[in-house]
C-alpha cells in the first residue's frame, strides 16, 4: 500500500472539495444570511488549510493500483461527509453532532433520510447545502474531481471504486474524459429539470433544490409537506420523468449523443427497468383505485411513488403507509431492486437482478444437461465469469451486512416494521421507509448509536461495501509494495 500516495490524493481532492462550500456561502449572502455565509467560508478555509500540506508533498511513486483507489474512495466518503456536517453543527441549525453527521452522510450518499422535523426552519443557505450534497454525491465527489483536476494514471481505479454497479467501463478512451462527459450529461439534465420546473410556476430557488435532489436521486425536501406542498400534477410529472431519467445508466446517454443507437436498443437492463416501473405502477394503481376514487388520481400517486422509490430518490406526494399492504410490499421490493447500474440511483441494481436471473437459468440447464456448456450472456455479450461470481459474492456480503445491521438496530427496541425498513431504506439509499420512518416521519428519534449504524449502512450502500471492507482490512495496510 502506497500510503503517501493515498493521503496525497485524498488531500488534493479534499482541497478541491473545500471550494464547493463557497457556493452555499454565496447563496447565503444573496439572502442576507451573513452568519450562515461566514460559517461556510470558515469550514472551507479549515478544510483547505488541513489539506494543503499533504496535497503539495508528492510521493516517490505516483502509480496507483486498485487497492489505493478503493482506500482513497472509502476514506473520502468518510472524511468529506463529516466535513459536510460542520456547517450544520457550527451554525447551531443542527446542534447535535451525530444528527449533523447523519444528515450530511444522508445527503452525500443521496439517501434522503432526515432527522429534521421542521425543514423550513433552516436558513436558505443550509437548505441549499442539503440539496447540493445530493447533486455532488449523486455522480460522486471523486468523479467530479477526476473531471476537473489534472489527469491521473489511476482515474479509472477511482471511478470503479465510487461508481455503482457490477461493471464500470470507459465510455471514452481516457478515464478523465469519461468523468468529464458523465458530468456534462449530468449537469445538462439537471438544468433542463430546473427549466421545466420553473415552467410549472415553481420558484427558481425551489426548482434548483428539487432538480438537484432528483438528479442525485436523493430526495431531501425543502418543505415540511414535501413535493405535495405544490399540489401540482405538472410538477409531479416533471419530477417523475426526471427521476426515471436519472435512474438510467449514463453511458446510454453518451451512446445516444454519438448516435450509437444499437447500443441503447439492445440494452437489456433499461428494458427490464422500464418494464418493472410500468408493471409496478399498474399493480399499485389498480390496488389503490377504490381508495383514491379516480383513475387519474391513482395513476398520479402510483407512478410518482414507484419512480421515487425504485430510483432511490425518496420524494413523496402521498402517505403510502395508508395504502393496502399489497402496494406497500411492492414498494419494499422496489427498494431492493433499485435503479440501473451506472446511474445515480441506489439499491441492488437492475443489472445485478438480470445477471442473477440468467445465471440461475443457466444453472438449472446445467443440472438437466450436465455436459452442456452454459455461458451467461447479456446484450449479446458473454459475461466474464468473474463478473457473475462478483454479483453472487456481493449479494452474500450485502445480506450479511443487512442482518448485522438489523440486529444492532433492534437494540433500539422499536417495532419490526420500523427497524426493518430503517435498515432497508438506508442500506439501499432510499430515504423514507414504513412505520415510524414513513414518508411523513423522520429518523430523529433514534439513539446516537443507531444513527451511527444507519450512517455506516448508507456508506455501505453508496460504495457497495467493498471499499469500506478493504479500508478496515489489516492486510491491505501491512503489505508493502
SULCORWO-V785514 format. One line per field, one symbol per residue. psi: psi as a letter, one per 30 degrees, with the letter a starting at -180 (. if undefined). A space follows every 10 residues. Layout:
psi=???
This chain:
psi=kieeeefeee eeeeeefeff ffefeeeeee ghieeeeeee eeeeeeeeef feefffjkle kgkkleeeee eeeeeefeee eeeffeeeee fgfifkeeee eeeeeeeegh egklfkfief flleeeeeee eeeeeefefk eeeeeefell kkfgeeeeee fekklfkjlk flekeeeeee eeeeeeeeee eeeeeeeefg gkleeeeeee eeeeeghegk lfkegaffef hjeeeeeeee eeeeefgkkf eeeeeeeghi feeeegjeee eeeeeeeeee eeeeeeegee eefkeeeeee eeeeeeeeee ggeglkfljf fflleeeeee eeeeeeeaal kgaglaafke eeeeeeeeee eeeeeeeeie gljjkkkkhg kkkkfeeeee eeeeeeeeee eeeeeeeeff ffhlleeeee feeefefghe clblbfhafg algfflleee eeeeeeeeee eefheeeeee egjeeefekk .
